[in-house]
Amino acid sequence: MKTYPAGPRGDVIPAPVTGPTGPRVFFALWPDAAAAEALSGWARRAHAAFGGRVMRPDTLHLTLAFLGAVPPERVAELAGLLSDASLIGGTLRLDRYGRFRGPRIVWAGPSASPPWLDALHGWLWRALARRGFDRPDEPFRPHVSLLRRAGPGDLDALAVPAPLDWTPRRCVLVASAPRPEGSFYEILAERALGAGAGRPPGDS
């Protein structure tokens, strides 16, 4: 298991990632150091326009499925979804900023979601649904959160950096513990993504 501290200075937050009924968990695509640094450049440009709290490079990710708090005994079952599948990845072009006004999040995302990402997302939620997890009603909008608590401003006036062609190398299961100073993440399980080789994920 690998932990990712997310304090304001990169300090480790010595707290468990378990909530009242179990850890808050999600599945995500995790960038390598080069992609995280490029996304941090996007975040700094957005911060100059909107303020808010910049996500640290070691916390950047693209969420595939957020499940909230789950009983501890089900974590191994969720980790098994990754160990039992051969996952095919690909390249994702991040070429636009977006914003969620309610939670005041500014993000980087693609103008169009590639087929491989939609297939991975669909397979994951079909597998989760068979295990009793409810799929969200809203459509999948792939994005990487860059700012939280962003201030007002004109998103259309924000110049977009050169498109980032990101090829995620791993899908991860993560436990999260929110804190006022940032979130503490612990990677519980991970699976490498194949580059267009191997079989598609099954429905097991």
N, C-alpha and C positions, 0 to 999 in steps of 0.2 A: 504494500500500500504506500502511496505517495501523497504527502500533504502539501497544500498550497496556501500559505498564509496570505492574508489580504489586508493587513493593517495599514494605516496611513503612511508608515515609513518602511513597510515590508517586514515589520516585526511579527513574530509568531503570536497568535492569540491562543493562549493555553486553555482552550475550552472544548468540551466534547461537541460533536456534531449530531447530537441526539436530542430530539424534541420530546414533548410530553408523551407521545404515542410511538415514537421512533424517529429515525433520521429523516430529514427532508432530502429527497433524492431526485435526480434528473439524469437523463441520457443526453449526451452532447458530443459534438465534434470539437476537438481541442487543437488549437494551432501549435505549430512548432515555433521556435524562438524567432526565426526570420519573419514569419507571417505575423506573429504577435507584435514585433517591433514596427512593421509596416502599419498595422492597425493602430498602434499607439500614435503614429504620425497623424492618422485620420482623427484620432481622439483629440490631440493637441489643437488641431485646426478648428475642430468643432468647439472646443472649450474656449478658444479666443472669441468666438461669436456668442456663445450662450452661457458661459460659466458652468457652474455645477460641479459635480464630483467626477473626476476622470477615473475610469476603470483601469486598474493596474494591469500591466502586460501579462502577468501570471494568472489573471482571472478571466481573460478574454476567452469566449467560447460561443458556439452556435448551438442553442438548445434544440434538441429533437423532441423531447418529451419531458415535461415537468410533472412529477407525480405527487409532490408534497410529502407530508409525513407518512411513512409506512412502518408497520410493525417490524422490529429488528429481525424476526425470524423469516421475513420475506425477502430480505436483502440478498441472501444467497440464491434464491430463486431468480431474482432479477439479474444478478451477475451471470447466471447460467444462460440467459438469452444471448449474451455476447460470446460465451465460450462454445456454444453449440452451433454457431452460424458462420458461414464464410461470407464476409461482407465485401461488396464491390463498391469502390469509391470513384472518384473522378475529380475534375477541376471545377471550381466555383468561382465565377468572376464577380467580385464585389465592386460595384461601380456607381453607387448612389448612397446618399444619406437619407435617413428617414427619422420620424419622431413619433413616439407614443405620448400623447398630450396628458392623459390621465396620470400615469406614473412618472411623467417628465423624463423620459428616456430618449436619447439621441443614439441612433444606431447606423451601422454600415450594412448594406445588403445588396443583393443582385437585382437587376432589372427583370430578370427571368430566372426562375428556379430550374436547374438542369434536371433532365430525366433521372439520372442516377440518384440525386438527392431526394426527389419525390418518391422514388422506389424504396429507398432506405427508410424514409419517414413512414411510408405506408406499411411496409413490412413490420416495423417496430410497433406501430399502434395496433395492427391486427394481432400480433403476439401478445401485447399487453391486454387487449380487450378480452382475449380468451382466458386471461388470468384475473379478470374482474375489475380492470382499471378502465374508467370512462374516458373516451377520447373527447377532447374539447370540441365544441361546436364551431368555433371560429376556424377559418382556413389557415393553413400553414403559411406563415410569412417568415422565411429564413432570414435571420439577422444576427449580427454581433453587437451587443450593447456596448457603447463607447462612453456615454455620459449618463449619470443619474442626477436627479434634482436639477435638470437644466432649466435655465431661465428663458424668458420669452425672446423671440427674435424671428427673423425671416429665413426660413430654411432654404427657400429658393435662391436667396442671395449668397448662400454659402458655396464657395467654389469647391468642387469635388476633386480630390487628388487623382492622379493617374490610376486607372483601374488596377485592382489587385487580383491576380489569378492565383487563387489559393487551392492547393491540393491537399485536403486533410489526410493525415496518415493513420488516425486512430479514432475510434468511437469509444466513449468512456461512460461509465456509471459513476456518478459523483454524489457525495453527501455534502449538504450546505448548512451552515449555521450563520444566519444574518447577525450582524453587530452594527452599532451606530457608526463605527469607524470603517466598516467594510465587511465583506463576507469571508468566512473561512471555508475553504473547500478541501475535501479529501477524496481522492480518486479510489474507488472501491474495486473496480474491474475495468479492463480495457481490451479492445480487440483491434488488430491492425486492419486497415482497409486495403483491399487489393485494387490495383490499377487496371480495371477492366478485364481481369482474369479470374478464373474460378467460377463457381456456380452462384447464381443469385441467392439471396437469403430465402430459406424455406419458410413454411408457415407453422413450424413446430413451436 
